[in-house]
Structures are given as structure tokens and as C-alpha cells.
């Protein structure tokens, strides 16, 4: 996973996309930034904060990805590499900053 590509894709997130990246070492899919935020509207992933990317990260197991697959439109999928899902409506980033601060605060208390 290239952190520059992830940062750019999340910066350009149109408010309707959830992008997941597969982490082979951990065996989970990861969603960063707005994608992580939007994923919490559909499923209940484990949340943390990426110090390398300076944004929240959601860790999604197979059952979380299945929740997304059942609820959203799959746009792109490369097995054990990435998924891209589309929400039905653009959500924008309203509420994201407050949510991201809460995730960071929880991360810092560990």
C-alpha cells in the first residue's frame, strides 16, 4: 500500500466512495479518512489512527466487508488488493472532523 496514493485518493474522495486496501500481514482490509468514516455508517469496524497518514483508519474483517457488499454498490474489486464501493448519495464531510478528533483522542489514550 502506497501511503501517497491513499492520501491523494482520500483527499479527492467525492463523498460517495469507500475505498478499502488489503493488508496481507494482518489479513484485513483498511479504510482511511473519509472512507473509514463512511464505513462506520454501514458496519462497525475497529477504529484506530494512522500516524503515518495522519488520519483515522478502520480495520475491516471479512464480515465487515460482507456488510458493505450487501448494502452498497461494488465499483471495483481486485482480490486481496482493494475494493471500491459507492454510496447511493453523496454524504460530504459534515461531521467528519469531530469524528476524526474523537478517534485520534481515543488512539492517544492507549
N, C-alpha and C positions, 0 to 999 in steps of 0.2 A: 504494500500500500504506500503510495507516494503522498506524503503529507501536503505537498504543494498543490497537487491535483485535488485532493479532498478539500483543502481550504478554499480553492477557487470555485469548486462546484457548489459548496455551501454558501459562499458569498453571492453566487449567481442564482441560488435557489429561488424559483419563481413563486413560492408559496403553495405549490401543488405537488411537490416531489418529495419522496422519501428515498434516499439513496443509501444502500447498505453495502458494506465492504466485508469480505470474508477474511477472518484472521485464522490461518491454518494452525498456528501454535496453540491457540486457545479453543479452536473449534466452534467459534461463534461468529455471527455477523455483527458488525458495528455500524452505528449510525451516529453522525456528528452534527453539532449545531442545530439548525432548523429541522433537519431530518430526524434527529433524536427527539426534538420537541414534538414534531408531528406524530412520531411513532407512539408516543405516550397517549395520544388521543384514541388509539386503536387497541393497544395492548399494554402490558405492564412490564417493560424491560427493566433490567438492573441499570441504574444510572451512576455515572462517575464523571470525572472531569479530566480531559486530556490536557496535560501540562504542555505537551509538545505543540498542540494546535490551539491551545488557549480557548477551548470551547467544550461544552458538555458532550459526553459520549454515552450512548445507550448500547448495552450488550444484549443481543437478542439470541436466544436459543431457538431450536427448531420449532417449538410450539409458538413462540412469538412470531416467527416468520410465517407460520401457517395462519395465524390470526390476520396478518397483513394480506396474505394471499386470498383469504376468504372475503375480506372486507374491501379491498382496493383493486384497481386495475394494474396488472403487471405490465410494464412497458418493456423492460429489458431484463434478461437473466443470463448470466454466464455461470455455470455450475462451479461452486466453491470459489467464486471470484467476486461477483457482485449481483445485486438486484436493484432495479429502479421501479418504484410504484408511483402511481398518480392518484391524488385525492380527487374527489368529484368536483370540489370547489376550491378556489384559492383561499387560503387561510390568512396569508400575510404573516407578519411577525409580531402582531399585537400580543402582549403578554409574554413574549419570549425573553426579554431582558430580565424581568422579575423572576421567571422560572430558572433561567441560567444562573442568576445570582444565588438562588436557593440551592441549586445543585453544587455550585462552587463552595458555598458555605459548608454544606454537608461534607464535601470532599476534604476541606481543610480541617475538619474536626477529627478526622481519622488518625 
